[in-house]
Amino acid sequence: MPFAGLAQHCQQNPPFFACRAQSSAFPATNVIWGWFNFLVAFLLFANIGPLYVGTPGDTVFVSVGVLATGILLARIFERDNA
């Protein structure tokens, strides 16, 4: 079932996701893992050809802002679901 997570069925996706019945993975860990995956994909695409994303300072500023926002939202939703 591809949409098992939407139906609230447990599906194992290593390395950090765990079913709530077994043990709870921290939402901030999932955000950091996803951000790291995005960073790797960005670096791989940047080596393929010209990738115009503005100045390096702007790119770093936006990516750190996305990471900080994701961690803050993860902590808020973690408190709501506890």
N, C-alpha and C positions, 0 to 999 in steps of 0.2 A: 504494500500500500504506500504510494509515494507521498500521501498527505497524512501520514500517521501522526505527525506532530500537531497538525491542526485539529485532528480528532481526539487529541489528548491521549494517544496510545504511545507507549514507550518505544523508542527506537534508539539503538546504540550507535553513536557517531563519535569515534575516538578522536582526539585524545582526552577531551575535557568534559564532554556532555555526559551526564549520568541521570538516570531516571529518578524522579523524586522519591519513589518507594524504596530505592536502594540507598542512595546518598545524593545529596544536593551539591552540584557544582556551583561555584560562585558565578553570578552573571557577569561580573567584571572580568573574570578569567575568559569567558566566552567572547567578550568585547575585545579584549587584548589579542586573543587568538585570531579573531576575524580581521582586526586591523593589521596584524602581522601578515596574514595571507594577502590582504589588499596591497600592502607594501611590497611584498615579493612579486605580485602580479604587475604592479606599476613599474618596478625595476626591470622586469623581463620585457614589458612592452616598450620601455624607454630604449632598450638596446636594439629593437627591431628596426626602427627608423626614426625620423624626426617626430618628436612629441612636444608640442608647444603648450606648455602649461603656465607660462608666465615666468617671473623671476624665481630663482631657487628659494629666496626668502619668503615669498608669498606662498609657494608650495609647502614649505615646512610649516609656516604659520597656520595654513588651512588644515593640514593633516594633523597637527597637534591639537587644534581646536576640535576636529572631528573625534579624535581619541578622547579628549577630556569630556566632551558632551556625551559620548557613548558611555563612559564610565559613570558619570553623574546620573544619567538616566537608568543605567543598570542598578545602581545603588538605590534609586528611588523605587523602581519596580520590585527590587528584592525586598524592601520593607513592606510594600503593599501586599506581596504574596506570602509573607511569613505568617 
